[in-house]
Amino acid sequence: MTRRPRKLKPGSKLMVPLDALHPTQITVGGYHVAQKVHTTRRVPPEDRAAFLDRHRVHLVIGPEQALYVVDHHHWVRAWHDLGLTHVPGIVRTDVSEMDVRAFWRFMVANHLVHPYDEHGRRRPLTELPAGIHDMRDDPYRSLEAFVQLAGGYRKVKTAYPDFRWADYFRSHVPGPFDTPHHFAIALARAFRLAHAVGARDLPGYIGGLNC
């Protein structure tokens, strides 16, 4: 009789092969990933392990012990681009005893999967990328990330506030902005829009600027 692997407790820490990780999102922001690549490169070698530990990849363990990333997609994509083979993870929950159908029902019900493409359109779960390297660039995810980092809105612990802000900017800031110059112009506009009345229902909204 085959023994089921021991179930891991929430908060368990482990090192995992980066190529074994499955995204639960279709997109990342390319500029935001590049910023994290730059940040990681600046860490002295002797401090690298501690730095990675502070940004552990949050994982759900699914059927057949498959590893699903549910937070820090941008960090893990940056580390992939840097050529790291193993990264530190932390277990959010282990539901490896579930069958595949029950697992995806659980993931959807608990807001642990967000299958929206680079145009903000919901896609079937079957279109989730197989690996970290397959995630596509959504420039509006970079836009919302840099607006938040600049203090345009507060970081809050609700389900996918970054996607809601990205979709807000998608509706109000026309692209493309596929060069640093165009992105900088779009970022200035998005920062102002983050304080507009039209954003008041978004998570982390701060309010009007005193200009």
N, C-alpha and C positions, 0 to 999 in steps of 0.2 A: 504494500500500500504506500503510495507516494504521500509524503508529509507536506502539508502546506507551509510555505516559508513563514517565519515568525512575523507577526504584524508589528509595524513600527508605531511608536507613540508620537502624537503631535509634539513638535519641538525637537525630535531626533535630528542630529546633525550627521552628515555623511558627505564623502567625496564621490562625485558621480562623473561618468564619462560624458563629455559635452555632446558627443554625437548620438547619445542615447536619449537625449531630451526631446520631448514633443511639445511644441507651442500650443497654447490654447487661444491664440490670437493669429489673425492672418497678417497683420501689418506691424511695423515699427516705424519710427521716424528716423530717416537716414542721417539728418544733421544731428539729431540727439544721440544716435549711436556713435557718430564721429566724435562728439564731445566727450563721451564716456571712454572711447578709445584713447583720446588725448589725456584724459584724467588718469587712466590706468598706466599709461606709458610714463607719466611723471613720477610715479611711485618708486622710490628706491628699491632695489632688489631685496634688501634686508627687511623691508616693510611690506612686501607684496602679500605674504600669507595673511597678515593681520588685516590688510586692506580688503582682500577678497572675503575674509570672514565677516567683515562688517556689511557686506553686500550679498550675503548668501541668497541663492536662488530658492524661491519658495516652490515647493513641490507637492503634488497630489500623486500618490501611488495608486495606479489603476489596475485593471485586470492583467494577469500575467506579469505583475511587477513592473509594468510600463511606467515611466516617469514623465509626468506632465507639469510643465512650468505654469504657475498661476500668478507669479509676480516676478518683477525684475527681468522681463524680456529684453529690455534695452541693454542691460548689463551683460546678460549672457550672449547676446548677439555681438556686442563689442569684444568680449573675450574670445568668441569664435573667430572674429576678424583678426584678432591678435595672434591666433594660432594656439591658444590654450587647449589642452586635451581633456583635462579634468577640472571641475569647478566645485566649490563647496555648496551644498544644498541644505535646506532645512525642511522637514516634513510638516506640511500643513495638516494633512490627514491621510490615512492609509485605508483605502476602500478596495483593496485588491481582491477581496472575497466576492465582490459584485460581478455579475455578468456584464457584457458590453452594453446591452440596452439599459440596464439599471444604472450603470456607471454614468452614461451620458445624460440620463434623466436627472441624476444627482448633480452633475456639473452644471446643467442649465438652471435647475431649481435654486442652486446656491450661488449663482452669478459667478461661476468659476471658468466660464468660457465665453468668448466674445467674438463670434465669427463674422466680423464686418470687414469688407475689403477696402482698398485705397480710395474708393469713391463714397464710402460711408454706407454701402449697401450690405444688408444682411445676406450671407451666403449659407448654403447647407453645411452641416458639420463635416461632411465628407470632403469639403474643400479646405479644411485646416491643413497647414503645411505639415509635411512629414518630419521635417527637421528644422533646427534653428536657422540654417543657411537659406531655407526656402521662404522665409518671411519677406513680404514685399514692402516697399517704401510708401508711406503715406506722409507727404510733406506737412499736412495739417497736424499730424501728431507731433512733429518737431515744433511747429508753431506754438501749439498750446503748451508744450513743455517749457519752452524758453519764456513764454509770457508768465507762466507760473514762477519760474526761477527768478524772473525780474520783479516779482511782487505784484503781478497783475491780478492774481487771485490766490486765496489760501488753499493749501493742500489739505484735503479732508478725507476721512475714512468712510467713503460711501462707494457703492458699486460703480466702477468705471467713470469717475468724474472727468478723466482725461479725454475719453471718447466724446463725452457730451460737449466739452469745450472745443474739441477738434471739429465737431459737426457745426457748432455755432460759427466758428471762423470760416468753415467751408462755405457757409451760406452768405458770408459778408465780405470775404477777402478773396478776390479773384486771382487765380494763378495764370500761368505757371510762375513759380519762383524757384527755378532750378539752378540758379547761380547765387553765390553769396550776396551779391549786390541786391538782387531782386528779393531774396529772403529777408535781408535787413529792412528793406522798405515795407514788406508785408508784416514784419514783426512790430515795427513802430505803429502801423495801423491797427494790428490786432491788440496791442497793449491798450490803445485808446478805447477800442471796442469792448475790452474786458470790463471797463468801468462804466459803460453805457447802460441806460435803463433797460435796454433789450436783453441784457445778460443777468438781470436781477434774480431770475429763478434758477440760475446755474449754481452748482455746489461750490462753495468757497467764494462767492461773489463779495467783493469788498465795498463797492460803491463808487460814487463820482470822484474824479480828481479835482483837487483845488488848484486850478490853473490861473 
